[in-house]
Amino acid sequence: METAAHLQYARIAPRKVKIVCDLIRGKDVDVAKAILMTTPKAASELMLKLLKSACSNAENNHEMDPDNLYVSKACVNPGPILKRQMPRAQGRMYDIKKRSSHITIAVAEHEDEE
């Protein structure tokens, strides 16, 4: 069984979050938390909070063993783009695109191989 946590409309570009997603996908939860705590990226703080939420959902809502969890899915999708403009020389305008992200982290229990 898989349990997920979602963060929508995060004000960070998806390409920045994707780098951190690739670091933790498929790892044990404890290893993933250690990676996120030591990674100097802006997205790692958001991802750590989201990972803790997914673990709590698995433990409290689905009675999964918290010591037996791993990150089964970590993905990011682009959200809406806020479009702004900056005045430039000689009456021109440049577009500024403030991107947002929808982040999903899912955790699952390891399959017992006996």
C-alpha positions, 0 to 999 in steps of 0.5 A: 500500500502506498500513502502520499502527501501533496504540496500544491502551489509552492512558489519555487520553480519545478526544475529546482525541485526536480533535482532534490526529488531525484536524490531521494526517490527509492531511498529508505525514509531515514536515509531520505531525511538525512539527505534532505537535512544536509542538502543546501537547496531551497527545495530541500526544506519543503521536501523534508516537511512533505516527507514527514507529512507522508510518513505521518499519514502512513503511520496514523491513517494506514497503520504502516510500520514507520521503520519499514517505509521507503520513498516509492514516488517523488515527483513535481509538476508545474503549477500556474505561472505568475506573469510580471513585467519589468520596465527596461531601457527605451520604453521596452518591457521584459517578461518575468515568469514566477513559476510554481510547483505541485510536489507529491511524495509517496511512501510505501512499506518494503515487501517482506521477502521470507 
